[in-house]
């Protein structure tokens, strides 16, 4: 899919752009890359180390911070995410509608 529906948001995989309605949601380059990577394999867990490729952050803490920020932009309730899910012991998964 070229566009992923995430509740009120739509992510354009090719352009790396997130929209809420017709408004563009500002993403950092790192956030856009993270969403693109997760969006290539929706509903599949992606290991944290694959998400932090090239960042020099072996533990993936930078990824955790980006995920937290993305959840604030995407989720209705960032504390109980519906779309950007944590997969224990693995990493993260994007679960579009």
N, CA, C and O atoms as CSV, one atom per row, in Angstrom:
chain,resi,resn,atom,element,x,y,z
A,1,UNK,N,N,0.831,-1.211,0.000
A,1,UNK,CA,C,0.000,0.000,0.000
A,1,UNK,C,C,0.865,1.261,0.000
A,1,UNK,O,O,1.904,1.321,0.658
A,2,UNK,N,N,0.420,2.246,-0.740
A,2,UNK,CA,C,1.157,3.511,-0.797
A,2,UNK,C,C,0.784,4.410,0.374
A,2,UNK,O,O,1.599,5.200,0.850
A,3,UNK,N,N,-0.458,4.280,0.830
A,3,UNK,CA,C,-0.951,5.121,1.929
A,3,UNK,C,C,-1.478,4.220,3.036
A,3,UNK,O,O,-2.214,3.265,2.789
A,4,UNK,N,N,-1.088,4.544,4.244
A,4,UNK,CA,C,-1.521,3.764,5.401
A,4,UNK,C,C,-2.471,4.608,6.248
A,4,UNK,O,O,-2.148,5.736,6.620
A,5,UNK,N,N,-3.642,4.052,6.548
A,5,UNK,CA,C,-4.631,4.731,7.373
A,5,UNK,C,C,-4.332,4.426,8.831
A,5,UNK,O,O,-4.311,3.265,9.238
A,6,UNK,N,N,-4.097,5.481,9.624
A,6,UNK,CA,C,-3.797,5.345,11.054
A,6,UNK,C,C,-4.809,6.189,11.816
A,6,UNK,O,O,-4.490,7.270,12.311
A,7,UNK,N,N,-6.040,5.674,11.903
A,7,UNK,CA,C,-7.100,6.442,12.564
A,7,UNK,C,C,-7.384,7.700,11.765
A,7,UNK,O,O,-7.746,7.629,10.590
A,8,UNK,N,N,-7.216,8.868,12.411
A,8,UNK,CA,C,-7.474,10.145,11.742
A,8,UNK,C,C,-6.310,10.573,10.866
A,8,UNK,O,O,-6.407,11.563,10.141
A,9,UNK,N,N,-5.209,9.833,10.927
A,9,UNK,CA,C,-4.022,10.182,10.152
A,9,UNK,C,C,-3.847,9.240,8.964
A,9,UNK,O,O,-4.290,8.092,8.985
A,10,UNK,N,N,-3.188,9.759,7.928
A,10,UNK,CA,C,-2.820,8.965,6.760
A,10,UNK,C,C,-1.335,9.212,6.523
A,10,UNK,O,O,-0.884,10.357,6.489
A,11,UNK,N,N,-0.578,8.122,6.359
A,11,UNK,CA,C,0.849,8.250,6.066
A,11,UNK,C,C,1.095,7.854,4.624
A,11,UNK,O,O,0.747,6.750,4.205
A,12,UNK,N,N,1.698,8.764,3.862
A,12,UNK,CA,C,2.066,8.513,2.475
A,12,UNK,C,C,3.476,7.930,2.475
A,12,UNK,O,O,4.454,8.633,2.729
A,13,UNK,N,N,3.563,6.627,2.186
A,13,UNK,CA,C,4.844,5.911,2.256
A,13,UNK,C,C,5.883,6.453,1.285
A,13,UNK,O,O,7.059,6.551,1.635
A,14,UNK,N,N,5.476,6.800,0.094
A,14,UNK,CA,C,6.435,7.260,-0.912
A,14,UNK,C,C,6.990,8.632,-0.584
A,14,UNK,O,O,8.186,8.877,-0.743
A,15,UNK,N,N,6.132,9.523,-0.129
A,15,UNK,CA,C,6.559,10.894,0.154
A,15,UNK,C,C,7.085,11.056,1.579
A,15,UNK,O,O,7.777,12.027,1.885
A,16,UNK,N,N,6.749,10.090,2.456
A,16,UNK,CA,C,7.158,10.219,3.850
A,16,UNK,C,C,6.419,11.336,4.561
A,16,UNK,O,O,6.976,12.007,5.429
A,17,UNK,N,N,5.148,11.536,4.185
A,17,UNK,CA,C,4.350,12.620,4.751
A,17,UNK,C,C,3.162,12.070,5.533
A,17,UNK,O,O,2.515,11.107,5.122
A,18,UNK,N,N,2.896,12.701,6.660
A,18,UNK,CA,C,1.781,12.326,7.515
A,18,UNK,C,C,0.734,13.431,7.478
A,18,UNK,O,O,1.052,14.612,7.623
A,19,UNK,N,N,-0.521,13.030,7.283
A,19,UNK,CA,C,-1.622,13.993,7.222
A,19,UNK,C,C,-2.669,13.651,8.268
A,19,UNK,O,O,-2.950,12.482,8.529
A,20,UNK,N,N,-3.244,14.693,8.863
A,20,UNK,CA,C,-4.437,14.541,9.693
A,20,UNK,C,C,-5.494,15.359,8.985
A,20,UNK,O,O,-5.467,16.590,8.995
A,21,UNK,N,N,-6.433,14.647,8.366
A,21,UNK,CA,C,-7.383,15.337,7.482
A,21,UNK,C,C,-6.603,15.863,6.296
A,21,UNK,O,O,-5.882,15.109,5.643
A,22,UNK,N,N,-6.741,17.166,6.004
A,22,UNK,CA,C,-5.972,17.734,4.893
A,22,UNK,C,C,-4.771,18.536,5.398
A,22,UNK,O,O,-4.094,19.207,4.619
A,23,UNK,N,N,-4.516,18.460,6.694
A,23,UNK,CA,C,-3.373,19.162,7.290
A,23,UNK,C,C,-2.158,18.248,7.355
A,23,UNK,O,O,-2.266,17.094,7.768
A,24,UNK,N,N,-0.996,18.766,6.945
A,24,UNK,CA,C,0.223,17.967,7.049
A,24,UNK,C,C,0.729,18.049,8.496
A,24,UNK,O,O,0.716,19.113,9.114
A,25,UNK,N,N,1.169,16.911,9.011
A,25,UNK,CA,C,1.727,16.845,10.363
A,25,UNK,C,C,3.245,16.873,10.214
A,25,UNK,O,O,3.820,16.050,9.501
A,26,UNK,N,N,3.882,17.806,10.879
A,26,UNK,CA,C,5.341,17.942,10.752
A,26,UNK,C,C,6.049,16.736,11.375
A,26,UNK,O,O,5.810,16.384,12.531
A,27,UNK,N,N,6.926,16.112,10.582
A,27,UNK,CA,C,7.746,14.999,11.051
A,27,UNK,C,C,9.214,15.364,10.889
A,27,UNK,O,O,9.590,16.046,9.935
A,28,UNK,N,N,10.036,14.910,11.819
A,28,UNK,CA,C,11.474,15.033,11.616
A,28,UNK,C,C,11.877,13.997,10.567
A,28,UNK,O,O,11.114,13.076,10.275
A,29,UNK,N,N,13.062,14.147,10.009
A,29,UNK,CA,C,13.564,13.174,9.032
A,29,UNK,C,C,13.612,11.774,9.655
A,29,UNK,O,O,13.249,10.786,9.018
A,30,UNK,N,N,14.067,11.709,10.917
A,30,UNK,CA,C,14.170,10.413,11.609
A,30,UNK,C,C,12.790,9.791,11.816
A,30,UNK,O,O,12.630,8.581,11.655
A,31,UNK,N,N,11.795,10.602,12.171
A,31,UNK,CA,C,10.438,10.085,12.357
A,31,UNK,C,C,9.872,9.568,11.039
A,31,UNK,O,O,9.244,8.510,11.001
A,32,UNK,N,N,10.094,10.312,9.963
A,32,UNK,CA,C,9.595,9.893,8.645
A,32,UNK,C,C,10.249,8.576,8.233
A,32,UNK,O,O,9.571,7.681,7.729
A,33,UNK,N,N,11.562,8.448,8.444
A,33,UNK,CA,C,12.268,7.219,8.086
A,33,UNK,C,C,11.756,6.036,8.907
A,33,UNK,O,O,11.592,4.933,8.386
A,34,UNK,N,N,11.510,6.276,10.181
A,34,UNK,CA,C,10.997,5.219,11.063
A,34,UNK,C,C,9.618,4.739,10.584
A,34,UNK,O,O,9.370,3.536,10.504
A,35,UNK,N,N,8.735,5.676,10.269
A,35,UNK,CA,C,7.404,5.302,9.779
A,35,UNK,C,C,7.488,4.573,8.435
A,35,UNK,O,O,6.754,3.614,8.194
A,36,UNK,N,N,8.385,5.035,7.567
A,36,UNK,CA,C,8.560,4.357,6.281
A,36,UNK,C,C,9.010,2.914,6.504
A,36,UNK,O,O,8.479,1.988,5.890
A,37,UNK,N,N,9.978,2.735,7.375
A,37,UNK,CA,C,10.521,1.389,7.631
A,37,UNK,C,C,9.430,0.476,8.186
A,37,UNK,O,O,9.276,-0.655,7.727
A,38,UNK,N,N,8.677,0.958,9.166
A,38,UNK,CA,C,7.600,0.153,9.748
A,38,UNK,C,C,6.464,-0.054,8.744
A,38,UNK,O,O,5.827,-1.108,8.729
A,39,UNK,N,N,6.215,0.946,7.913
A,39,UNK,CA,C,5.124,0.882,6.950
A,39,UNK,C,C,5.363,-0.076,5.796
A,39,UNK,O,O,4.419,-0.516,5.140
A,40,UNK,N,N,6.639,-0.402,5.546
A,40,UNK,CA,C,6.952,-1.359,4.477
A,40,UNK,C,C,6.446,-2.752,4.815
A,40,UNK,O,O,6.135,-3.540,3.922
A,41,UNK,N,N,6.363,-3.054,6.112
A,41,UNK,CA,C,5.883,-4.363,6.565
A,41,UNK,C,C,4.810,-4.170,7.643
A,41,UNK,O,O,5.044,-4.479,8.811
A,42,UNK,N,N,3.635,-3.662,7.255
A,42,UNK,CA,C,2.601,-3.445,8.268
A,42,UNK,C,C,2.221,-4.749,8.960
A,42,UNK,O,O,2.213,-5.816,8.345
A,43,UNK,N,N,1.910,-4.646,10.228
A,43,UNK,CA,C,1.493,-5.770,11.075
A,43,UNK,C,C,2.612,-6.785,11.313
A,43,UNK,O,O,2.353,-7.893,11.782
A,44,UNK,N,N,3.859,-6.409,10.992
A,44,UNK,CA,C,5.006,-7.287,11.262
A,44,UNK,C,C,5.933,-6.587,12.252
A,44,UNK,O,O,6.220,-5.398,12.110
A,45,UNK,N,N,6.394,-7.322,13.243
A,45,UNK,CA,C,7.328,-6.764,14.222
A,45,UNK,C,C,8.677,-6.514,13.550
A,45,UNK,O,O,9.189,-7.366,12.823
A,46,UNK,N,N,9.241,-5.340,13.802
A,46,UNK,CA,C,10.562,-4.996,13.275
A,46,UNK,C,C,11.491,-4.806,14.469
A,46,UNK,O,O,11.182,-4.060,15.398
A,47,UNK,N,N,12.628,-5.488,14.431
A,47,UNK,CA,C,13.565,-5.416,15.547
A,47,UNK,C,C,14.086,-3.996,15.730
A,47,UNK,O,O,14.340,-3.268,14.770
A,48,UNK,N,N,14.235,-3.631,17.003
A,48,UNK,CA,C,14.718,-2.303,17.350
A,48,UNK,C,C,16.043,-2.006,16.633
A,48,UNK,O,O,16.242,-0.897,16.138
A,49,UNK,N,N,16.951,-2.996,16.577
A,49,UNK,CA,C,18.265,-2.727,15.954
A,49,UNK,C,C,18.140,-2.442,14.460
A,49,UNK,O,O,18.975,-1.730,13.903
A,50,UNK,N,N,17.113,-2.982,13.800
A,50,UNK,CA,C,16.906,-2.674,12.384
A,50,UNK,C,C,16.347,-1.264,12.206
A,50,UNK,O,O,16.527,-0.643,11.158
A,51,UNK,N,N,15.676,-0.773,13.224
A,51,UNK,CA,C,15.103,0.567,13.162
A,51,UNK,C,C,16.147,1.641,13.454
A,51,UNK,O,O,15.991,2.791,13.045
A,52,UNK,N,N,17.218,1.260,14.166
A,52,UNK,CA,C,18.242,2.247,14.535
A,52,UNK,C,C,19.452,2.168,13.614
A,52,UNK,O,O,20.504,2.727,13.922
A,53,UNK,N,N,19.309,1.473,12.478
A,53,UNK,CA,C,20.424,1.308,11.530
A,53,UNK,C,C,21.123,2.621,11.236
A,53,UNK,O,O,20.494,3.620,10.886
A,54,UNK,N,N,22.436,2.597,11.385
A,54,UNK,CA,C,23.229,3.750,11.027
A,54,UNK,C,C,23.237,4.871,12.040
A,54,UNK,O,O,23.943,5.862,11.851
A,55,UNK,N,N,22.465,4.742,13.119
A,55,UNK,CA,C,22.423,5.830,14.093
A,55,UNK,C,C,23.535,5.708,15.127
A,55,UNK,O,O,23.784,6.645,15.885
A,56,UNK,N,N,24.209,4.548,15.161
A,56,UNK,CA,C,25.250,4.345,16.169
A,56,UNK,C,C,24.661,4.113,17.550
A,56,UNK,O,O,25.385,4.099,18.546
A,57,UNK,N,N,23.345,3.930,17.610
A,57,UNK,CA,C,22.649,3.732,18.880
A,57,UNK,C,C,22.290,2.255,19.011
A,57,UNK,O,O,21.177,1.844,18.685
A,58,UNK,N,N,23.247,1.465,19.493
A,58,UNK,CA,C,23.073,0.009,19.536
A,58,UNK,C,C,21.884,-0.420,20.396
A,58,UNK,O,O,21.213,-1.399,20.071
A,59,UNK,N,N,21.618,0.294,21.480
A,59,UNK,CA,C,20.527,-0.082,22.385
A,59,UNK,C,C,19.169,0.328,21.820
A,59,UNK,O,O,18.137,-0.175,22.263
A,60,UNK,N,N,19.164,1.229,20.855
A,60,UNK,CA,C,17.903,1.647,20.242
A,60,UNK,C,C,17.127,2.661,21.047
A,60,UNK,O,O,15.932,2.849,20.818
A,61,UNK,N,N,17.789,3.325,21.996
A,61,UNK,CA,C,17.068,4.313,22.814
A,61,UNK,C,C,16.569,5.487,21.985
A,61,UNK,O,O,15.502,6.034,22.266
A,62,UNK,N,N,17.330,5.880,20.963
A,62,UNK,CA,C,16.876,6.968,20.088
A,62,UNK,C,C,15.583,6.571,19.387
A,62,UNK,O,O,14.702,7.404,19.174
A,63,UNK,N,N,15.475,5.294,19.032
A,63,UNK,CA,C,14.258,4.782,18.399
A,63,UNK,C,C,13.086,4.914,19.370
A,63,UNK,O,O,11.993,5.319,18.976
A,64,UNK,N,N,13.315,4.573,20.631
A,64,UNK,CA,C,12.249,4.681,21.640
A,64,UNK,C,C,11.741,6.116,21.742
A,64,UNK,O,O,10.536,6.346,21.850
A,65,UNK,N,N,12.647,7.065,21.707
A,65,UNK,CA,C,12.270,8.482,21.801
A,65,UNK,C,C,11.457,8.891,20.568
A,65,UNK,O,O,10.447,9.585,20.689
A,66,UNK,N,N,11.899,8.460,19.386
A,66,UNK,CA,C,11.165,8.780,18.156
A,66,UNK,C,C,9.766,8.167,18.183
A,66,UNK,O,O,8.796,8.799,17.768
A,67,UNK,N,N,9.671,6.932,18.673
A,67,UNK,CA,C,8.374,6.266,18.766
A,67,UNK,C,C,7.448,7.046,19.700
A,67,UNK,O,O,6.274,7.250,19.391
A,68,UNK,N,N,7.982,7.478,20.839
A,68,UNK,CA,C,7.182,8.259,21.789
A,68,UNK,C,C,6.659,9.531,21.133
A,68,UNK,O,O,5.490,9.882,21.295
A,69,UNK,N,N,7.519,10.217,20.396
A,69,UNK,CA,C,7.106,11.459,19.722
A,69,UNK,C,C,6.085,11.182,18.621
A,69,UNK,O,O,5.122,11.932,18.459
A,70,UNK,N,N,6.297,10.110,17.868
A,70,UNK,CA,C,5.340,9.747,16.816
A,70,UNK,C,C,3.978,9.396,17.399
A,70,UNK,O,O,2.941,9.762,16.844
A,71,UNK,N,N,3.989,8.686,18.516
A,71,UNK,CA,C,2.707,8.335,19.144
A,71,UNK,C,C,1.925,9.581,19.515
A,71,UNK,O,O,0.701,9.600,19.389
A,72,UNK,N,N,2.610,10.619,19.970
A,72,UNK,CA,C,1.911,11.870,20.310
A,72,UNK,C,C,1.257,12.488,19.079
A,72,UNK,O,O,0.243,13.177,19.186
A,73,UNK,N,N,1.842,12.237,17.912
A,73,UNK,CA,C,1.320,12.825,16.678
A,73,UNK,C,C,0.224,11.975,16.041
A,73,UNK,O,O,-0.656,12.501,15.361
A,74,UNK,N,N,0.278,10.649,16.263
A,74,UNK,CA,C,-0.627,9.719,15.578
A,74,UNK,C,C,-1.779,9.248,16.457
A,74,UNK,O,O,-2.935,9.245,16.035
A,75,UNK,N,N,-1.455,8.856,17.669
A,75,UNK,CA,C,-2.416,8.165,18.538
A,75,UNK,C,C,-3.405,9.111,19.215
A,75,UNK,O,O,-3.050,10.228,19.592
A,76,UNK,N,N,-4.650,8.653,19.365
A,76,UNK,CA,C,-5.647,9.386,20.144
A,76,UNK,C,C,-5.215,9.381,21.615
A,76,UNK,O,O,-5.348,10.390,22.309
A,77,UNK,N,N,-4.703,8.248,22.082
A,77,UNK,CA,C,-4.196,8.113,23.446
A,77,UNK,C,C,-2.801,7.490,23.380
A,77,UNK,O,O,-2.674,6.267,23.328
A,78,UNK,N,N,-1.748,8.324,23.382
A,78,UNK,CA,C,-0.376,7.804,23.232
A,78,UNK,C,C,0.038,6.791,24.302
A,78,UNK,O,O,0.947,5.991,24.082
A,79,UNK,N,N,-0.632,6.825,25.466
A,79,UNK,CA,C,-0.286,5.891,26.544
A,79,UNK,C,C,-0.766,4.466,26.248
A,79,UNK,O,O,-0.181,3.494,26.727
A,80,UNK,N,N,-1.831,4.353,25.459
A,80,UNK,CA,C,-2.314,3.032,25.040
A,80,UNK,C,C,-2.394,3.028,23.512
A,80,UNK,O,O,-3.471,3.185,22.937
A,81,UNK,N,N,-1.243,2.849,22.863
A,81,UNK,CA,C,-1.189,2.970,21.404
A,81,UNK,C,C,-1.998,1.908,20.671
A,81,UNK,O,O,-2.003,0.735,21.045
A,82,UNK,N,N,-2.674,2.344,19.630
A,82,UNK,CA,C,-3.469,1.465,18.781
A,82,UNK,C,C,-2.722,1.137,17.481
A,82,UNK,O,O,-2.872,0.044,16.934
A,83,UNK,N,N,-1.920,2.088,16.993
A,83,UNK,CA,C,-1.286,1.949,15.676
A,83,UNK,C,C,0.208,1.672,15.730
A,83,UNK,O,O,0.723,0.888,14.932
A,84,UNK,N,N,0.903,2.304,16.655
A,84,UNK,CA,C,2.356,2.126,16.771
A,84,UNK,C,C,2.619,1.331,18.042
A,84,UNK,O,O,2.725,1.882,19.138
A,85,UNK,N,N,2.722,0.017,17.858
A,85,UNK,CA,C,2.742,-0.902,18.998
A,85,UNK,C,C,4.145,-1.378,19.344
A,85,UNK,O,O,5.007,-1.532,18.479
A,86,UNK,N,N,4.344,-1.605,20.642
A,86,UNK,CA,C,5.579,-2.203,21.132
A,86,UNK,C,C,5.420,-3.715,21.079
A,86,UNK,O,O,4.395,-4.253,21.501
A,87,UNK,N,N,6.434,-4.399,20.562
A,87,UNK,CA,C,6.450,-5.859,20.561
A,87,UNK,C,C,7.549,-6.254,21.538
A,87,UNK,O,O,8.737,-6.120,21.242
A,88,UNK,N,N,7.142,-6.739,22.701
A,88,UNK,CA,C,8.099,-7.041,23.770
A,88,UNK,C,C,9.230,-7.942,23.319
A,88,UNK,O,O,9.023,-8.968,22.670
A,89,UNK,N,N,10.437,-7.525,23.685
A,89,UNK,CA,C,11.610,-8.311,23.381
A,89,UNK,C,C,12.047,-8.263,21.928
A,89,UNK,O,O,13.038,-8.889,21.552
A,90,UNK,N,N,11.303,-7.514,21.102
A,90,UNK,CA,C,11.634,-7.461,19.673
A,90,UNK,C,C,11.871,-6.009,19.240
A,90,UNK,O,O,12.996,-5.617,18.928
A,91,UNK,N,N,10.806,-5.235,19.227
A,91,UNK,CA,C,10.902,-3.864,18.753
A,91,UNK,C,C,9.534,-3.262,18.625
A,91,UNK,O,O,8.797,-3.168,19.606
A,92,UNK,N,N,9.175,-2.843,17.397
A,92,UNK,CA,C,7.906,-2.157,17.179
A,92,UNK,C,C,7.198,-2.680,15.944
A,92,UNK,O,O,7.791,-3.322,15.077
A,93,UNK,N,N,5.890,-2.379,15.894
A,93,UNK,CA,C,5.059,-2.804,14.775
A,93,UNK,C,C,4.059,-1.694,14.465
A,93,UNK,O,O,3.504,-1.075,15.373
A,94,UNK,N,N,3.838,-1.450,13.182
A,94,UNK,CA,C,2.824,-0.501,12.758
A,94,UNK,C,C,1.584,-1.291,12.383
A,94,UNK,O,O,1.648,-2.208,11.564
A,95,UNK,N,N,0.455,-0.936,12.982
A,95,UNK,CA,C,-0.796,-1.667,12.744
A,95,UNK,C,C,-1.842,-0.717,12.161
A,95,UNK,O,O,-2.719,-0.239,12.880
A,96,UNK,N,N,-1.748,-0.443,10.846
A,96,UNK,CA,C,-2.736,0.467,10.232
A,96,UNK,C,C,-4.129,-0.163,10.166
A,96,UNK,O,O,-4.288,-1.374,10.321
A,97,UNK,N,N,-5.115,0.671,9.934
A,97,UNK,CA,C,-6.515,0.190,9.819
A,97,UNK,C,C,-6.668,-0.707,8.599
A,97,UNK,O,O,-7.761,-1.206,8.332
